[in-house]
Amino acid sequence: MIYADHAATTKMSRAAIEAMHPYMEELWGNPSSLYGFGQKAAEALSAARARIAGCIGASPEEIYFTSGGSESDNQALRSAVAAGERKGKKHILSSAFEHHAVLHTLRQLEKQGFEVELLPVHENGMIYPEQVADAIRADTCLVTIMYANNEIGSVMPVAGIGEVCRKKGVPFHTDAVQAVGHLAVDVRAQNVDMLSMSAHKFQGPKGIGALYVKKGIPLLPLIEGGAQERGRRAGTENVPAVMGMAAALEESLAHLKENTEKLFALRTKLIDGLSRIPHSVLNGDRKNRLPGNVSFCFEGVEGESLLLLLDERGICASSGSACTSGSLEPSHVLLAIGRPHEVAHGSLRLTLGAENTEEEVRQIMGAVSEAVDYLRAMSPLWKDKACGKKEFLLN
Ligand SMILES: *Cc1c(COP(=O)(O)O)cnc(C)c1O
């Protein structure tokens, strides 16, 4: 199998697995228990919190553990707008290509009377600080813009966006699920007020994540119950998962430089190779993108069919289009950067990890190129284009 879907999830690192073991077999006590056995778990939890905080330039008291990126996004948004509403502010500024954990939460907030404004995304996959500055209003209660896009890999100028928000006194949340563990994240230097992260995107366990909340920014609980996480997130802490997350993050950052260099090289090869397929286009900026991200649209191809053909060759990849409830809607991200519906349907996302090899990249290139040829040969629409009856949309 060739795994090229690291933006969907990653294999746990050995370090993460080993860090979890003792907290399942030996130190499995409840951190809220007062006896020493429970307190040993509490101490480990508190040390892990400090280690994770250190990895993003935060203080331990600013880290709240959650079940992952989706919960962190939900809590950040709902909490920030509740604080804004108390001051009569009901305008939320976000972008058209956020993850559904953000977009679907915004949709709910809209139903509750908030006004949601989604900034348009440039064709290169970018949102610029000036756009945010121009759109912030006196009644804006929250700006939420993702750090790096999970489909097209573009990386936002987070520090600049944060600076604009700070100057205007508006809280700034960023969904950094694709960034943490893969880019150098520093919440202080980058003027971030709230940040979501998820362990399974950086070789930690699934079902654990964190929300960073800057000191002084109020945080409301989504889940009520016990006093865990200083009363902001009830439920017995998942100590093994937290230990795995801390180990995975430290390990990712320890190898950040070498992994980034390796991924840059693999990614460039893959982009160059796939660019040779006629009537194709790279999504997102060529340079300013996540180290392992390669995203293309191929005209005259259905993304889902392409994925199935790649799967037959043992290649795990992903398509931009989310096939929800039988209706084949093209990806909102590709539409946001201006791809026509027809083109957006032919999308392919390959996200590489440090374990991928040059040989695998070669095999992926060959398989994609053959699959695209095969699917085009079967398409009546493609035949019309090839003989000039219809126009090509991509050169
Ligand atoms: C994966 C992902 C999420 C969701 O994280 P989970 O931990 O799976 O809930 C949110 N935002 C982005 C950008 C992601 O890539």
The ligand as a Gaussian input file, in Angstrom:
#p B3LYP/6-31G(d) Opt

LIG

0 1
 C       -8.924000      17.101000      10.295000
 C       -9.332000      18.508000      10.424000
 C      -10.279000      18.929000      11.373000
 C      -11.013000      17.950000      12.250000
 O      -10.183000      17.386000      13.216000
 P      -10.672000      16.058000      13.985000
 O       -9.650000      15.870000      15.044000
 O      -10.680000      14.962000      12.994000
 O      -12.019000      16.376000      14.544000
 C      -10.569000      20.266000      11.469000
 N       -9.956000      21.169000      10.680000
 C       -9.049000      20.812000       9.760000
 C       -8.387000      21.861000       8.943000
 C       -8.698000      19.468000       9.598000
 O       -7.806000      19.128000       8.671000

